[in-house]
Amino acid sequence: MKRTGKRQPKSAVQVMLEAELESDFQKWVVDLAERRHWKVIHIPDSRRINNYSHTGAGAPDLICVRNGRILALELKKEKDYK
């Protein structure tokens, strides 16, 4: 079989395992969503920002919108994921 020189894209699990921080994984998710033409809204953790209105417990990390579809994503980086 002849190689084309293209590398296979990494899966979400591969990226999550390689990511040092949850923010690294989040950046990968945002980049992938934007390349696939999703509009992405990041909701910061209001518990860490002074004078920021509280979004409430359970607010997702990202909201993605495209063609009338909405994805609410809560991203977690598990330390011992196998």
C-alpha positions in Angstrom: 0.0 0.0 0.0 1.4 3.4 -1.0 1.6 6.2 1.5 0.1 9.5 0.4 2.1 11.6 2.9 -1.0 12.6 4.8 -1.3 11.8 8.4 -4.5 10.6 9.9 -6.2 13.2 12.0 -6.1 12.6 15.7 -9.2 11.4 17.5 -10.7 13.3 20.4 -9.5 10.5 22.8 -5.9 10.8 21.5 -5.9 14.6 21.9 -7.5 14.3 25.4 -4.8 11.8 26.5 -2.0 14.0 25.1 -3.3 17.3 26.4 -1.6 18.6 29.5 -4.6 20.8 30.5 -8.3 20.8 29.9 -7.8 24.2 28.1 -5.5 22.4 25.5 -8.3 20.0 24.8 -10.9 22.8 24.6 -8.7 24.7 22.1 -8.6 21.5 19.9 -12.4 21.2 20.1 -13.0 24.8 19.2 -10.6 24.6 16.3 -12.2 21.5 15.0 -15.7 23.0 15.3 -14.8 26.2 13.6 -13.1 24.3 10.7 -16.4 22.5 10.3 -18.3 25.8 10.2 -19.8 25.8 13.7 -20.1 29.2 15.5 -18.6 28.7 18.9 -19.4 30.5 22.1 -17.1 30.0 25.1 -18.8 30.5 28.5 -16.1 31.3 31.1 -16.2 29.8 34.5 -17.8 32.7 36.4 -16.6 31.4 39.7 -13.1 32.4 38.7 -13.9 35.9 37.4 -14.5 38.8 39.7 -17.6 41.0 39.1 -18.9 38.6 36.4 -22.6 37.6 36.4 -23.0 34.0 37.5 -24.1 31.7 34.7 -25.4 29.2 37.2 -24.2 25.7 38.1 -24.0 23.4 35.1 -23.5 25.9 32.4 -21.7 24.2 29.5 -18.1 25.2 28.5 -19.0 25.7 24.9 -22.1 26.3 22.9 -21.8 25.5 19.2 -24.4 26.6 16.6 -24.8 25.6 12.9 -27.8 25.4 10.5 -30.4 25.5 13.3 -28.6 22.9 15.5 -27.2 23.7 18.9 -24.6 21.7 20.8 -23.9 22.4 24.5 -20.5 20.9 25.4 -19.1 20.3 28.9 -15.5 19.3 28.5 -13.5 17.4 31.1 -9.9 16.2 31.1 -9.6 13.1 33.2 -6.2 12.5 34.6 -6.3 8.7 34.6 -8.5 8.1 31.5 -7.6 4.8 29.9 
